Amino acid sequence: PPIRFVPVNELDGLAERVGAEIEYLVREQSVGVGDIAVICTRNNARDTIREKLGADVFEHLASGGADQILSGERGDRDEGVIVCENAHRLKGTEWHAVILVNLVDLADLAPEERAELEKVLYVGVTRATTWLSVIGTAETGDYLGLRPVDPD
């Protein structure tokens, strides 16, 4: 399937966009809740998503049987868990569907920081086996060659 890109420029509204993308994957594409990982390039985005979405906000997506929807543990691979973690912690794993989150503009970084972020983006992109959604700045979309989709 084509890669989806949803532009977001700041932490405000990020959790809602991630939630909408999770709902799209589960409801429209029949992706199992346990087959989804939210991979963030920075801890502040990860923490915001975990805090605002919480463990039971999307319980209805798993027909009421979700144990936990957002978790920090990469080993939480079961039907009722969506892992939400930074890219470094999820190296070496693969997921049926990945939502990659990046709110850092590459142009704002020193060359060595930019190179590190590019590696992190690569790790995030290559964790997806079937579905990839990218939520991030317009520059992230440009860097990855993506055009925005209508998130609603």
Disulfide bonds with the S-S distance in Angstrom:
none
